[in-house]
Amino acid sequence: MAKVLVLYYSSYGHIEQMAYAVAEGAKAEGAEVVVKRVPETVPEEVAKGAHFKLDQAAPVATVAELEEYDAIIVGAGTRFGTVASQMRAFWDQTGGVWFNGKLVGKVGSVFTSSGTQHGGQESTILGFIPTFLHHGMVVAGLPYSFQGQTGVEEVKGGSPYGASTIAGGDGSRQPSAIELEGAKFQGATVAKLAAKLSA
Ligand SMILES: Cc1cc2nc3c(=O)[nH]c(=O)nc-3n(C[C@H](O)[C@H](O)[C@H](O)COP(=O)(O)O)c2cc1C
């Protein structure tokens, strides 16, 4: 059984919802799945002033525990076309893990969210992948066998690079059914790959 960590950062709850969908998909493939957050880094008054969702139940992850997993699926929103700094700050503390090669051969995968449809989802995911590669990890995305990512009948996130959702400029749009399906598919894909690699 593969052990999968879904490691997320979410200011307003969109990525939080996607994280549990990713976890559901991985669990359906028989993986042991843990959902955790990275620490908030903005001052509390800033988070409150910006109406961040501060009641998130997932425990906060530590860098030291990363080596316990066969796969790490990272979820974080787009900030100015790249990954949220809270997630970046967490991974910037993994120098010792990298030095000791603790993540070599494990699976890494990314999902994201943005306010606007073309606000940088692909650049966010692709911009994070070098971190996995520097750690010697094997990267998985959202294969086109998830056909929900094709078609233009509705506004939707999701690309071969990873699942995603579009929050809307004011954050009022919630992950749609097809976006949550994409998240589940990505979780299942990673769980299957991790089970094979760790066998
Ligand atoms: C400082 C900041 C920068 C942002 N930059 C972008 C951006 O470049 N493109 C975009 O579409 N959305 C941008 N957004 C919107 C966020 O991506 C959106 O709020 C987030 O994906 C929602 O996910 P969450 O509810 O999990 O936080 C930005 C938001 C903030 C606060």
The ligand as a Gaussian input file, in Angstrom:
#p B3LYP/6-31G(d) Opt

LIG

0 1
 C       -1.477000      38.234000      -3.680000
 C       -2.336000      37.463000      -4.611000
 C       -1.920000      37.250000      -5.911000
 C       -2.713000      36.553000      -6.807000
 N       -2.265000      36.364000      -8.066000
 C       -3.075000      35.758000      -8.968000
 C       -2.649000      35.563000     -10.315000
 O       -1.526000      35.864000     -10.702000
 N       -3.541000      35.020000     -11.185000
 C       -4.797000      34.660000     -10.820000
 O       -5.570000      34.204000     -11.651000
 N       -5.193000      34.751000      -9.523000
 C       -4.364000      35.287000      -8.596000
 N       -4.770000      35.394000      -7.298000
 C       -6.023000      34.755000      -6.877000
 C       -5.730000      33.420000      -6.180000
 O       -5.040000      32.547000      -7.052000
 C       -7.011000      32.774000      -5.678000
 O       -7.514000      33.590000      -4.644000
 C       -6.740000      31.386000      -5.143000
 O       -6.400000      30.521000      -6.191000
 C       -7.936000      30.805000      -4.456000
 O       -7.532000      29.592000      -3.859000
 P       -7.654000      29.400000      -2.287000
 O       -9.107000      29.661000      -1.939000
 O       -7.305000      27.973000      -2.033000
 O       -6.733000      30.358000      -1.617000
 C       -3.976000      36.057000      -6.384000
 C       -4.378000      36.249000      -5.072000
 C       -3.573000      36.944000      -4.176000
 C       -4.035000      37.110000      -2.763000

